[in-house]
């Protein structure tokens, strides 16, 4: 949009440490790391084919079993 001035970060708060159990999970992920994907309230608006495509991509990635809720 031509009439928008980006002022990114003005709403951001300083980072805080992860909760202990989440930090342990992230550190145990090894060389593959972790991916966090959020869709917020838009998750219900995704078409089924898009949802299946996202699930298919994640299914092909290296997995780590989680005991997190």
C-alpha positions in Angstrom: 0.0 0.0 0.0 1.6 3.3 -1.1 0.4 5.4 1.9 1.7 3.3 4.6 4.9 4.0 6.6 6.4 1.0 8.3 7.1 1.6 12.0 7.8 -2.0 12.9 8.6 -2.9 16.4 6.8 -0.1 18.1 4.4 -2.5 19.9 7.1 -5.0 20.8 8.0 -5.8 24.4 11.5 -6.8 25.5 12.1 -10.6 25.1 11.7 -12.8 28.2 13.2 -16.2 28.9 11.1 -19.2 27.9 9.4 -21.2 30.6 11.8 -24.0 31.8 9.9 -26.9 30.2 9.7 -25.1 26.8 13.4 -24.2 27.0 14.3 -27.8 27.7 12.3 -28.9 24.7 13.9 -26.4 22.4 17.4 -27.2 23.5 16.7 -31.0 23.1 15.6 -30.5 19.4 19.2 -30.9 18.3 20.5 -29.8 14.9 17.1 -29.5 13.3 15.8 -26.9 15.7 12.1 -26.1 16.1 9.5 -24.3 14.0 6.7 -22.2 15.6 3.8 -21.5 13.3 0.9 -19.5 14.6 -2.3 -18.6 12.7 -4.3 -17.1 15.5 -8.0 -16.8 14.7 -7.4 -17.3 11.0 -6.9 -21.0 11.4 -10.6 -21.6 10.9 -10.6 -19.6 7.7 -8.0 -21.7 5.9 -9.3 -23.8 3.0 -8.9 -27.5 3.5 -6.4 -27.8 0.6 -4.1 -25.2 2.3 -4.4 -27.0 5.6 -3.5 -30.3 4.0 -0.5 -28.8 2.2 0.8 -27.3 5.5 0.4 -30.7 7.2 2.1 -32.5 4.4 5.1 -30.2 4.5 5.5 -30.6 8.3 5.0 -34.4 7.9 8.1 -34.5 5.7 10.3 -32.7 8.2 12.4 -34.5 10.9 10.3 -35.1 13.9 10.9 -35.2 17.7 8.3 -36.8 20.0 7.0 -34.3 22.5 5.7 -34.8 26.0 4.5 -31.2 26.1 0.7 -30.7 26.3 
